[in-house]
Amino acid sequence: MAMDWDKLRIFHAVADAGSFTHAGEALHLSQSAVSRQISALEESLGLPLFHRHARGLILTEQGELLYRTARDVLGKLMMAEAQLRESKDKPEGPLKITTTVAFGSVWLTMRIKEFLDRYPDIEVSLVLADNELDLSMREADVAIRMIPPKQPDLIQRHLMTMRYMVFASPEYLKKYGMPKTPEDLDNHRIVVFGDDAQPPVPNLNWLLEAGASPERPRRPILKLNSIFGIFRTVQTGLGIGALPDYLSRESSNLVEILPEIRGPSIDAFFVYPEELRHSKRVMVFRDFLVRRIAQDGLSVSE
């Protein structure tokens, strides 16, 4: 039996969405049209692909197998389409870039104009998210990540090493004074990661422990789940926070304090799929990043 590619595409969308209605909205088809295509696919295979429940659809064991296969095939088709679109003469076409909320909002958005002015035929879209998008499924073309990729089919290039340092705003220091020693932090307001955060290195709340007595644990003034949130609240004068050094360069109202207690470091990587190794869009963006990071004096190695 020859597999119908259109039905396979619809099946993949339904499995992703968990309902005929939501898949139909994504595909611009009616719910009944989607349902008919899935029923026809099941009939041609002689197998049920979904358990139909009041709350939605759940893949059968055979459906799971087909879904994994469809996901791989459609991913490869999207990669092939991108390669076929690639111009031989000049960088052009869509380039979807993903990175963390903090790095994207504070550093990259302030420099992307220069890249777009230089390459006006590249259609850039930025996806700022602290969760990792799946590059092999083209949820994005390239990524700037703060941890090395786990997927084996991704190429990575080390961009820089970011060190965590301690910062406060001038307003905060005027009101609460400058801590002279790590022990002084017992008497200060500290902003840290909350339990819901997933920071890229362990023990990012070392600021609660530096110079602290085990008998008198420090209590933070505020917990947040993102480094961007800590950056913004420290800027307002709420408290003292540990931040990557690049953030201080982007803000005129952060003062480094207690330089002797610098914290852990994080490595940033430029990551893209093997299939885009020869993409001009990807290569010129990679070169732009490397050049701008060097210009900004950010550390490129330990």
C-alpha positions in Angstrom: 0.0 0.0 0.0 1.4 3.4 -0.9 1.2 5.9 1.9 -0.8 9.1 1.1 1.5 12.0 2.0 -1.4 14.4 2.5 -3.1 12.1 5.0 0.2 11.5 6.8 0.6 15.3 7.2 -2.9 15.6 8.6 -2.4 12.6 10.9 0.8 14.3 12.2 -1.1 17.5 12.9 -3.9 15.7 14.7 -1.4 13.7 16.8 0.3 17.0 17.8 -2.9 18.8 18.5 -4.8 16.0 20.3 -8.1 16.8 18.6 -9.6 17.1 15.1 -10.9 20.6 15.9 -7.5 22.1 16.9 -5.7 20.3 14.0 -8.3 21.7 11.6 -7.6 25.2 12.8 -3.9 24.7 12.3 -4.4 23.2 8.8 -7.3 25.6 7.8 -9.6 22.6 7.3 -12.9 21.8 8.8 -13.1 19.4 11.7 -15.2 17.0 9.6 -12.7 17.1 6.7 -9.8 16.2 9.1 -11.9 13.4 10.7 -12.7 11.9 7.3 -9.0 11.9 6.3 -8.0 10.1 9.5 -10.8 7.6 9.1 -9.7 7.0 5.5 -6.1 6.5 6.6 -7.1 4.0 9.3 -9.3 2.2 6.8 -6.5 1.9 4.3 -4.1 0.6 7.0 -6.7 -1.7 8.6 -5.7 -0.4 12.0 -7.0 2.2 14.5 -4.5 5.0 15.0 -6.4 6.9 17.8 -8.4 6.0 20.9 -11.3 8.5 20.8 -12.3 9.9 24.2 -14.5 12.7 25.3 -11.5 14.7 26.4 -9.7 14.2 23.1 -7.6 11.7 21.1 -4.9 9.4 22.4 -2.6 7.5 20.0 -2.8 3.7 19.9 0.4 1.7 20.0 0.3 1.5 16.2 -0.5 5.2 16.0 2.6 6.0 18.2 4.8 4.1 15.7 3.4 5.9 12.7 3.7 9.3 14.5 7.4 8.8 15.2 8.0 7.8 11.6 5.9 10.7 10.3 7.8 13.1 12.5 11.1 12.0 11.2 10.0 12.0 7.5 8.3 15.5 7.8 11.4 16.8 9.6 13.6 15.6 6.7 11.3 17.1 4.1 11.3 20.5 5.8 15.1 20.4 5.9 15.2 19.5 2.2 12.9 22.3 1.4 15.1 24.8 3.3 18.2 23.5 1.4 16.4 23.8 -2.0 15.4 27.4 -1.2 19.0 28.3 -0.3 20.4 30.8 -2.8 23.8 30.2 -4.4 24.4 33.9 -4.9 23.5 35.7 -1.7 22.1 35.0 1.8 18.3 35.3 1.6 15.1 33.7 2.9 13.8 33.0 6.4 16.0 32.5 9.4 14.3 31.6 12.7 16.7 32.2 15.7 16.0 31.1 19.2 17.7 32.0 22.4 17.0 32.7 26.1 14.7 35.6 27.1 17.6 37.4 28.8 20.2 37.1 26.1 17.7 37.8 23.4 16.0 40.7 25.0 19.0 42.5 26.4 21.9 41.7 24.0 20.6 40.3 20.7 17.7 42.7 20.0 20.0 45.6 20.5 22.3 44.4 17.7 20.0 42.7 15.2 19.5 45.9 13.3 23.1 45.9 12.2 22.6 42.3 10.9 19.4 43.2 9.0 20.9 46.3 7.5 23.8 44.2 6.1 21.5 41.3 4.9 18.2 42.9 4.0 17.1 39.7 2.1 17.2 37.5 5.2 13.8 37.4 6.9 14.7 37.1 10.6 12.3 35.9 13.3 13.4 35.7 16.9 11.9 33.2 19.4 12.9 34.1 22.9 12.3 31.2 25.2 14.1 29.6 28.2 13.0 26.1 27.1 14.9 24.5 24.2 13.1 24.3 20.8 13.7 21.3 18.7 16.0 22.3 15.8 15.8 18.9 14.1 12.1 19.5 13.7 12.6 23.1 12.4 11.0 24.7 15.4 13.9 27.1 14.8 16.8 27.1 12.4 19.6 28.1 14.8 20.0 28.6 18.5 22.2 30.5 21.0 22.1 28.2 24.0 23.6 28.4 27.5 24.2 24.7 27.7 25.8 22.3 25.1 23.2 20.5 22.9 22.3 16.9 23.7 21.1 16.0 20.2 23.9 14.2 18.2 22.9 15.7 14.9 23.5 19.3 15.9 26.7 21.3 15.2 27.9 23.6 18.0 30.3 26.4 18.2 31.5 27.9 21.5 30.7 31.6 21.5 31.8 32.9 24.9 32.0 32.2 28.6 29.8 34.4 30.8 30.8 34.8 34.5 28.3 35.5 37.3 29.0 38.5 39.4 27.2 40.4 42.1 25.3 43.6 41.2 23.1 46.3 42.8 21.7 49.6 41.5 23.1 53.0 42.7 19.6 53.7 44.3 19.8 50.5 46.3 23.4 51.2 47.5 22.4 54.8 48.5 19.5 53.5 50.6 21.0 50.3 52.1 24.8 50.9 51.9 27.6 49.1 50.2 28.4 45.6 51.6 32.1 45.5 52.3 32.4 41.7 52.9 30.4 38.6 52.0 29.3 38.5 55.7 27.6 41.9 55.2 25.1 40.2 52.9 23.3 39.0 56.0 21.9 42.5 56.4 20.9 43.0 52.7 18.0 42.2 50.4 18.9 39.5 48.0 17.1 38.5 44.8 17.5 34.8 43.7 16.1 32.1 41.5 13.0 30.4 42.7 12.2 26.7 42.9 10.5 26.8 39.5 13.6 28.0 37.7 15.8 25.8 35.6 19.1 27.7 35.5 21.8 26.4 33.2 24.3 25.7 36.0 23.8 24.2 39.5 23.7 26.3 42.7 23.0 29.7 41.1 21.7 30.8 44.5 25.3 30.8 45.9 24.7 34.4 46.9 22.6 33.1 49.8 25.5 31.1 51.0 28.6 33.3 50.4 29.9 34.3 53.8 26.7 33.1 55.5 26.7 31.3 58.8 25.0 27.8 58.7 23.2 28.8 61.9 21.7 31.9 60.2 20.5 31.1 56.7 19.7 34.1 54.6 16.1 34.6 53.3 15.8 36.3 49.9 13.6 39.4 49.4 12.3 37.9 46.2 12.5 34.7 44.1 12.1 34.6 40.3 12.2 31.9 37.7 14.3 33.8 35.1 17.6 35.7 34.9 15.9 38.4 33.0 13.5 38.9 35.9 16.4 39.1 38.3 18.1 41.6 36.0 15.0 43.9 35.9 14.3 43.8 39.6 17.9 44.6 40.5 17.8 47.5 38.1 14.8 48.9 40.0 16.7 49.0 43.3 14.8 46.2 45.0 17.9 44.2 46.0 21.2 42.6 45.2 21.5 39.9 42.6 23.9 37.6 40.8 24.0 38.2 37.0 26.1 37.2 34.0 28.7 39.9 33.3 27.3 40.7 29.8 24.1 42.1 31.4 26.0 44.7 33.3 27.5 46.0 30.1 24.0 46.6 28.7 22.8 48.6 31.7 24.0 52.0 32.9 22.6 51.5 36.4 24.3 48.4 37.7 27.2 48.5 40.1 29.5 45.5 40.7 29.9 44.7 44.4 32.0 42.2 46.3 34.2 41.2 43.3 36.0 38.6 45.4 32.9 36.4 45.4 32.3 35.9 41.6 30.2 32.9 41.0 29.9 30.1 38.4 30.4 30.6 34.7 28.2 29.6 31.8 29.2 28.8 28.2 27.2 30.1 25.3 27.0 28.0 22.1 25.8 28.7 18.6 23.9 25.6 17.5 22.4 24.5 14.2 21.4 21.2 12.4 23.9 19.3 10.3 21.7 19.8 7.3 22.2 23.6 7.4 26.0 23.3 7.5 26.3 25.0 4.1 23.4 27.5 4.5 24.6 31.0 3.7 22.0 32.5 6.0 23.3 30.5 8.9 26.9 31.1 8.2 26.6 34.9 7.9 24.7 35.0 11.2 27.3 32.9 12.9 30.1 35.1 11.6 28.1 38.2 12.7 27.7 36.8 16.3 31.4 35.9 16.6 32.5 39.4 15.4 30.0 41.3 17.6 30.9 39.3 20.7 34.6 40.0 20.1 33.9 43.7 19.5 32.0 43.9 22.7 35.0 42.5 24.6 32.9 39.5 25.9 35.1 36.6 26.9 35.4 33.9 24.2 37.1 31.3 26.4 38.0 30.5 29.9 
